[in-house]
Amino acid sequence: MEGAIADVRASGGTIAYVRVGFTEADWDAIPATNKSFAPMAQHRLQLPRW
């Protein structure tokens, strides 16, 4: 990852970081049919920080 970031910066690109956080109400609002987030919501998983 460091190499990719360095390459982008060397080429004049911009690196953006996004952090996603969920409250208990957010977790509860995720429908079971949501294929992306439902498995994470079921266990209140936290995504890794890079």
N, C-alpha and C positions, 0 to 999 in steps of 0.2 A: 504494500500500500504506500509506503514511504516513497518508493521509486516512482510510482504512478503520479503521486502528488507533486514530486519534484519535477517530473517531466512536464506536467501541465503548467506549473508555475514558470518553468524555463521557456515555455512556448508562449508566455504572456496570458495564460488562462487564469481564471479565478476559481478557487476552491471554496465551496460553501458547505457548512455543517448544519444539519437539522437534527434537533432532538425532539422526539415524540414522547409525551408523557400522558398517562391516563389517570383520571380520578376514579374512585369507586363507581360513581354514577356513569362515567364514560364506559367502564368495563361492562356494567349492567345493561347499557343501551345497545351493545353490539348483538345483533340478531344471530341466532344459531345457524342461520343460512349463509352468513358471511364467510366464504371460504378462506379469505385471507386472515381475518382477525379472530374468528370464533374459537379456533383451537388455542390461541394465546389467551383469549379472554377467559376461557374455561379454567385455566390455571394461573391467571394473572401474571403471565410471563413478562419479564423485562427483557428488552432487546439488548444485545451486547453493545458496549460503548467502545468505539474505535478511536 
